Amino acid sequence: QSFPGMTITPNLSVKQGKEAVEDTVNQCIQEGQKCVQEVVDKGTEAAKDAANKAVTDIKIGFKQK
């Protein structure tokens, strides 16, 4: 996912993904232990998003040269 006017480095994407997972973990702790799988899914999704974003950034970088 890209946000208009923002350039996100892969590291920042990973950091955001990590924060998303931590938020989910905190929610789960409050709600009980029912959503471990959700955390795993979100973590995987965040990692995929970060990887896709990095690839996209690299492709855009090559096009601009």
N, C-alpha and C positions, 0 to 999 in steps of 0.2 A: 504494500500500500504506500502511495506517495502522497505527500501533502503539498498543496500549491505553495510555491515560494520557499520551500525548505529543501535543503540538500542534506540527506541523512547518510552518514558514512555507515558501512557495515557494522563497525563497532557500536555505534549508537543504536542501530537496529537490534543488535544482540542485547544491549543494555535495556532497551525498551521491552524486548521479549522477556528478559529476566524479571523486570519489574512487573510485567503483566502476570507472570507465573507467581511471583511473590504475592501480588494482590489476591490472586485466586486462592493461594494457600491460606492467606489470612482470613479470607471469607469462609473457606472450608473449615478452618479451626473454629470459627464462630458458629457455623451451622452444624458442626459435627463432622464425622469422618466419612461422609457418604460420597465424596466426590474426588477421590484420589485419581480415578481414571480421567476425570475432567482436567485435572492439573497436568497429567501426562499428555493428554491430547493438546492442550493449550501450549505446553512447552514445545511439543513437536511442531505444531503450527507456527509458533513464533520463530523457531529455528529455520523452518522452511521459508517463511516470509523474509527473514534476514538474508538467507542464502540467495533467494530470488532477487531481492533488492540489490545485493552485491553484484550479481551477474548483470542485472539491468544497468547499474551504474557503470560497470566495466564496458558494456556494449556502447552506452552513450558516450563514454570517454573516448572510445576508439573512433566513433563517428565524428566527434568534434575535432579530432586531430587533422 
